[in-house]
Amino acid sequence: MLTNTLCRAVRGIAHTYKQKNRIRSIHRCQSDFFSFSCQEAEPRILYQAFSPHNNVRVVEIPDHPMVDHSIRELKGSRILVLDQSGNIHSIYKPGMPSDQFLTKSYWEFLATMPSFNDFNQGPIGILGLGAGTVASMLHAHYPNHMMVGWELDPAVLMAGRLYMGLDQLEATGKLVCHTGDALNEASTVPGGFSGIIVDIFSNGALPSTLTEESTWKGIKGRLAPQPGSRVMVNLGQSPVGVGGRDMDPQGFVTLKALRSMHNVFEGQVSVLHIRNMDDEITQNTVAITGPFEGLQEAWQKDIPDKLKHLTDAYTWERFSL
């Protein structure tokens, strides 16, 4: 996973750039998280834009042997950093096929959605497209699926097209990008989606709208009216009572969102709690709707070979109130 140490390091990049307040390479960063020994190994800002929604930055981590150990997992990558949290919202490795690039994070779990045996071949909706990490992985592993994505911030889509391969994905004809509110009920397609992926955060936190039953009713209403249509969502922080996060305030928000999903989808919600490699504390919770029976078996059977490590390490659990 993207570890706590790594996320702190990225926040160090964001803080240093904020201090300098202009587009240029980070030079001799003096934060607590970095001590680079040569300029060629320093992360650099490729792009920055300010919008009504975000401070958008694309940071390039050089593929250099002297890259600081705290961000070594990201060597050769470009990352999308938004708002003040310093959280990584998208990741891209130029020149590497998406089916070979493993992010070691929740994006890979979201990209397995078509693996479930009752999943049909209709379009997949992506609510919270970012710079297209999930969409790139989906296309790499399931190239026949059509995807339609929504991103609130046009500056994020611009960053994705200029520096993170989103333009190449759009050129395949398999992804249509829209700018706008992904949670608006008008963000849909005729006939509905065979699957919907939800990955929406604001200032590093799950927005309160995703704790409301009315929001999940709207999302459910955009599914195609046929068996096998599912919603898969990154809920971020694990709920209270899971993985050593008992008193984390964000854990209560996640729990409230899961309860709302449980009520709207009539108890048919399953969860995965993704562990942090640093300390085995749960880092992300991913949820999926639909029948629980046979879920794990279908996932293990139909997942692409290059993602089978996920099924070896994780097991879906039924969520209950």
N, C-alpha and C positions, 0 to 999 in steps of 0.2 A: 504494500500500500504506500501512498504518499505519507511518509511518517511525520510524527510531530516535529522532529528535528528538521526535516526538509521544509515543512511549512513555516517554521520559525525562520529558516534561512531565507525563504522567499519574502517573508515580511521584512527581513533585513534589507533585501534588494529594494523593495518598494519604499521603505523609509529613507534609504540613502538617496534614491532618486527624487523623492519629494523634497528633500533638503536642497538638492541642486536645482530642481525646478526648471530643467530644460532638457531637450533631447540630446544626449551624448552618452558615450560609453561611461560606465562606472569606473572611476579611477581611484585606486588605492583606498577602497572602502574600509572605514574604520569602525564598523559596527561590531557588536559582540559576536556576530555570527560568521564573520569572514576575516580571513587573513591571507590574501592571495600573494603568491611569491613572484608572479610575473603577469604583465599586462595582458598577454595573449590568453591567459586563463580566466580573465575577469568576465563576468556576465555583462552584457550590454543591452541597452534599451534600443530596440529597432523602431519602435513606433509608440507614440503617445497621443491621445486625443482626450479632450474634456467634453463631456456631453451633459445634458440635464440629469442623466441617470448615473453616470460613472466617470471615474478617472481610469481610462483604458490604457493599458500598457502591454506591449509584446516584448518579452525579455528573451534573449538568446543566450543559452549556456554553451560555451565552446566545447567542442570535442577535443579536449586537451588533457594530457596526463597530469597537469598541475592544478586542475580544477579542484576547488576546496572539497574536502571529504563530505561535508554536510549536504552538498548538492550533486554528488557524483552520479546518483541514479539518473539525473537529468542531462548528462553529457550529450551534446549534439542536438538538444531539443530546443524548441521555442515554446514558451508558456504564455498564456493569457492571464494577466493579473488585473482584477477589477477592484473598485472601491477602496476603502481603507483597511480592509481585513487582511490583505495580502494573500488571500486564498487563490489557488490555481483553479481557473474556470475551464481552461482548455489546454491541450498539449499536442504538439506536432513535431515530428522528426523528419526534416526534409531529406528526400532521397530514399527513405525506407518505406517499403510497402506497408500499408496499414494492417495487413493480416500477419505481419511479422513483428510489428511494434507493440509491445506490451507495456501499458502504463502502470501496472501494479496498483490499480485503484478501481473505484466503483464503476468507471466508464465501461470496463470490460464486462461487468455483470449486466449492465443495462443493454449492452450489445448482444447478449444471448437471447433476447426475447423471442425471436423466431424459432428457437430450439424446441419449444414445447409442442408436443405432438398434435395438439388440437388447434394449433395456430394456422390461420388461413393465409392466403397470398395477397390480401388486399393491402392498401397503402398504410404506412406507419406514420403516425403523427409524433413530432418531437416538440414538446412545449418547453422552451428554454434551450435554444439551439447552441448558444454561445458561438464559438468559432468552429464548431462542427466535429468535435472529437468523437462523440457517439455515432454521428452519422457516417463518418469515415470508416469506423470499425464495422458498422452494420453493412455498409456497401462492400467492404473487403471480404467479409465472411458470408454474406447473403446477397450477392450482386443482382439478383432478380427482383428484389423488393424496391418498390417506389417509396420515397420518403418526402414528407412535407413538414417543414420546420418553421417555428416562429421564434423571433428574438426581438425583445422590446427595444433594444438600443441599436440604431443604425451604425454607430461608431464601432460596435463589437463586430458586426458583419463586415464592415470595411476592413478592420484589422485582420479578420479571418481570410478575406479574399486577397489581401495584399501580402500576408506573411505566413499564413497557416494552412494553405492548400485548399481553402474552401472553394475558390474559383475553379480548381480542377475537378472537384467533386460535382459542382453544379454543371460543369461541361459534359459530364456523363449522361445528363438528362434524368438521373435517378433521384435528384434532390431539388426540390423547389423551396426557396427561402422567402419568408414573408417578414416584414418589419411590423411589429404591433404587439398588443397585449395577448400573450399566449392563453390567458385564462378567460378571455372574452369568448362567449359561446359562438360567436361568428367565426372563430378560428377553427374551421373544420373543412371538410370536403363533402361533396354529394355522396350519399350512401354511407358515410361514416368511415372510421378507421378500423382496420383489423387489430391494431395495437396502438397504444399511446404511451410514449415515454415522457415522464415529467421530471425535469431537472431545473428547478427554479429557486434561486436564492437572491437575497437582497442584503447588502452590507454583511456578507458572511453568515447570514442566518436564514432559516426557513421562514418565509413570509407568513404572517398571521392568517392570510386568506386561505392557506392550505390547511388550516385547522378547522375550517368551517364546512359543515355538511353541504351547504348550498354550492360551494366550489366543486366538491367531488360529484355532486349530482350533475353539474354542468359538464364535467369531464366525462362522466359515464354516458351522458346523452350523446356524446360525439363518437361513441363506439358503434361499429356496424352491428345491426340487430341480428346476430347469428352466433351460434356456439363457438367458443374459442377466442372471442375478442377479449383482450386483457389490457389492463393499465399496469405499467411498471414505473416505480418512482424512487428517486434518490431522496431520502428524508434527512440526510445529513446525520447529525448527532444521534447516537443511540438513545432510546427512551430510558427513563429512570428505571433502575432495577436490572439493567443489562450492562455487563462488561465494565464494571468499576466506575460508572458515571452516575451514581445514585443521586447526588445533589446538584448536578449540573442543570442550570436553568433551561438550557436548550433541550435537555432531555425531556422536560415537561411539555415543551412545544411539540416535539416528535410524538410523544405519547398521545397528545390531544389530536394530532393529525391522524394517527393510526386509529383512534377511536371513531373519528368521523368517517374514515374509509370503511371501517368495520360495519358501521351502521348503514351507510349508503350501499355497500356491496353485499349486504345481507350475510355478514360473517365470513365471506369468502376472501380473506386476505391472508397472505403468507409473507414471512420476513426472512431475510438473511442479515446477520450482524457481522460486518466485515472487520477483521482484526487489524490492529496496528502492529507492524513487525517490530517496532522498538520495544514495546512493553506488553503486548498481547491485550491491551485495553481496546475495546471496541471503538472503531473510528467512524464508521458509516453504517447506516441501516438502509437496506433496499427492500421495498415491498412490491408484491405483485398480487393482482386480483385474479379471481377465478377459482375453480375447484382445487382443493388441496390434494385429493386422492390422485396418485400417480404423477404428481408434479416433479418430485425428485427423480423418479425413474425416467421420465420423459427427457428431463434436462440432461441426465447422464447419457442417455442413448443417442440423442440427436444433436448435441453440441458439437461444433467443429473441433477437429483434433487439436488445433493450436490454442483452444480455450479449455481443453479438458482438465487442466490443472485446477480450474475453479471448482469443478464437481468433485474432485478428489479431496479438496480441503474444506468444503462448505456443504451444509445441509439446510434445506428450507424447513422452516418451522411454521406451524399454524399459529396465527395471532388470535388471542382470545382476550376478552375484557376481564 
